[in-house]
């Protein structure tokens, strides 16, 4: 059961005398003389010691000359025994004699195991002897406290909460360490309202010192949700000034955490203007100095998110000049990205390339910037060593996008062997359909039509879009036509293998039968006449099991070629097909359906189709971009940011930056 902390604290403060009347009572004892007032003169009329009143703890504290604990123990005993009065000579030498002093000494030293052993020894020697009840109570409390601290140190939050529920009297502002640990356990367990209550009680208690209130605020801001942390500090300000209390550094920590969570997409709400002003304050000296220039870097990233790349560049340049290590790498990354945002790609590439060995993020950015340039319509002239450095970075990061860019660059220079090698590497590293297409085309350009056809058949299974790729070389279309064994059909099949689909169609045209119809269908697909191919494949459905299965598959591809997605799925399901073929056709159909829905403005339909497709096969980059824009149009900005941020980190491009720019709200951070 989760006990409300306000109930726990209410009980604890009542017993410990820390409630509303504690200030006046503490003031009374603060001015007490060396010996307490004569109880007779005070009208008590009681003896110095009364039967049934355990004064051992009182005498122990008096022997320690711990007047604060003496006063607290007197209050406790008066609450339990209204007629009792304290001994007037409590602090004299004679009154300090305590037969249980050694037990209390062991208790004070936290030697609880030895204390229990000593108690057992005395009870064994004197059956009538009993340890003081107060001692047993304090032992149990101290043991519970130790269990609570051990559980807290081990992050066993449920055990911390169980311990405080066992003894709620432990929860008091007089023991802030326990209060902090319990509050942290509540926060970690999701009971943030309970944690908020505990921190608020400590901050509102008059007896808590300013330094402890500051520490309480720091701990609260570190674990509470941002909105609750902000409310806690606002409540503290409204409550009035506490002498010596300065929480400006706590406000700075909250502003930093808010900005960081916003930048890392953990929340949608941008930092307030007040928080931005806090981040913009000049750094202090000594321990308060911002040696890693955290504030400047956070403001830089916020400016970049808002599209103010000039101001972001100024801050990142300032930060990169004044930091080292990871902080400098982060500032350099921001600097390079800001330059890219300003259209100064060559400078951005230079910074990322020169510093790529100190940060994987900088190396990834270098790859992305060079890849975007190499695959553009007008790539920049290659400086000496640029391509070598790029290739080295691509190998270091095993970047499929980088390898594909090198492949297309080599292909544009008609270096087809190098292009084929880079495309093959890109595919091996998980490259997309563009890399697979490049591998097929580069292989074809090398004159190896058979290998290109085989590659296309293989890649079409992974990337259904390639089913629409038409080659001048022969292709299998994913399924071989039926074997005729001779005659006109054999000649037609030979013509198709020789790269003459028109001749194939001319020879197979007069031949009757399902196998001939199937072959005509593939020839028509090679000629990019999918509607006629669909009719031929439909006629071949009457053949044997293999022929009809291949015909249904061919008809599905033909339907996909003309954009009839659902007819393609229906054709694939008309006969028993291997799982791979069904998934291929279904994924291609869903991709077409998503694109059609997007063009029609049905963004919810786009997401539904993409979600169904993602259950079948991984989502390629182009469809992830489509998903990102559909999420934007349906108001799901957090999910959209995750998509565009992931794509931008993999390969920053105009498309990913456009998506991020669309999402970024305008922050009031100043003008460029």
C-alpha positions, 0 to 999 in steps of 0.5 A: 500500500502506498501511504500518502507522505503528507499523512506520514509527515503529519504523524511524524511531526506531531510526535517529534514536536516539529509542528506548528507550536515547535518554534515557541517551545524551542525558544523556551528551552533555548534560554534555559539555564544550566540547571532546569527550573525547580519542578516544585516552584513550577507548581508540578509538586512531583518527585524527581523520578516517577514510577513508570517513566523511563528516563534513561534516554533523557539521562543519556542525552544529559550525560552527552550534554546534548541539550537539543536532544534533552529538550526533545526528550523532555517534550516527548515524556511530557506528552506521554506522561502529563504529570511528569516533570524533569529532574531539576539537577539533570545536568549535575554530576550525581544525576548523570549516573546511568546504569544503562550508559554502556548500552546507550554508548553502543547505540550512539556508535551504531554497533547494534549487533553488539548492543543486542548481544549485550542485552541478551547477556544481561537478560540471561544473567538477570531474568528480571532485567529489561532494557529501557523501552525507549532504547528498544524503540530507538534501536528498531527505528535506527535499524529501519533507517539503515535498511532504508538507506541500504535499499536507497543506495541499491536503487531498490525503490519499493523497499525504500517505500516499504521501510518508511511505511513500516515506521512513518516516524522516520519521515521528518524534516529533522532527518532530511537524508531520509526524506530525500531518499524517500522522495527520490524513491517515490519519483522513481516509482512514478508517484511524482505527486507524492515526491513533490509533496515531500520536497515541498514540505522540506522547502516550506519548513521554517526550521530547515536551513537555507543551505538544506533548502537549496540542496532540497531544490536541487534534488527535486529538480533532478528527479521530478517532471519538468512541470512539477519542478517549475511549480516547486520553484515558483511556490518557493519564490511566492512563499517569500525570501528565506535568509541566505537562500539563493536558488539561481543555480537550481533555476539554471539547472532546470532551464538546462534540463528543459532545453535538453529534453526539448532538443532530445525530443523528450517533450514538445514544449519549448523552454520559456522566455524566462528560461532562455534569459537564464541560459543567456546570463553571463557565467559566474566565477569559481564553482559556478563557472560554465567551463564547458559552455553548456548554456552557450551550446544549448542556446546554439542548438535551440537557435538551430532548431528554430532555423536561425543558423547565423545566431547558432553559428556565433554561439557554437564558434564561441563555445568551440573556442572555449572548450575541449574534449566532448564539449568542443566536439559538440560545439564543432558539430553544431558549428558545421551544421549551422554552416550547412544550414546557411548554405556554406556546405564546403566550410561545413564539410571542412570542419567535419572532415578535419575533426572527424576522428574526435567524434563519431557524430562529426564523422557521420556528418562529414559522410552525409555532407560529402554524400549529398554533394557527390550525388547532387546535379553539380558536385563541387570539384574534388579537392586533393585527398577529399575522396580518399578521406571520404572513402576512409570515413565510409569504411570506418563507419560502414556507411551504406549511404556513403558507399552508395554515394561513391557508387553513383559518383563513380557511375557518373564518371563511367567507372563502372567496375568501381561503381559496382564494387561500392554498390555491392558494399552498400547493399552488404551494409544494409543499403536501400533500393537505390544501392541495389538498383545501382548495383544492377545498372553498374553490372549491366554497364560492364556488359554482364547481362546475365549477372545483372538479370540475376541481381535484379531478380534477387533484389526485387524480392527485397525491394518490390519497387525494382519490379518496375525497372526495365533493362535492355538485358534479359530479366527473369521477372522473378519467375522463369517461364515454363519449359517447352522442350522445343519448337516455337516456344523454345525459340521464343524463350531463347530470343528473350534470353538474348535480350529480344523481348519483341522477337520472343513475343512474335515467336510465342504469339501463335503458340497455344497453352498456359506455358506460352501465355506465361512466356508472353506475359514476361515478354510483355513485361520486358517491353513495359506493356503491363496491361497486356502482360496481365491479360497473358498472365491471366490466361496462364492461370489455367496451367499446372500448379507451378505455371499458375503460381508463376502466372499469378505472381506475374499478374501481381507485378503487372498490376503493381506496374500500373498502380493497381495495388489491391488488384495485385494483392488479390492476384497474389492471393488467388493461388498458393504462393510462397510467403516471400512472394506474398510479402513482396507483393503486399509490401509493394501494394501497401507502399503504393496505397500509402503514396496514393493516400498521401497525394489525396490528402488522406494522411491517416490512411497513409500512416495506416498503410505504412504501419501495415507494411512495416509489419511485413518488411523494414521501412526504406528511407523514402517511405520513412520520409513519407511517414514523417510528413504524414505525421506532421499533417496529422499533428503528431509532431513528437513522432515526426521529430523522431523520424526526421531526426533519425533520418537526419543523423543517418544522412543529413539531406535537404529532405530531412532538414526540410522536415525538421525546419517544418517542425521547429517552432519559432523561439524568442531568442533574438534576431539574426 
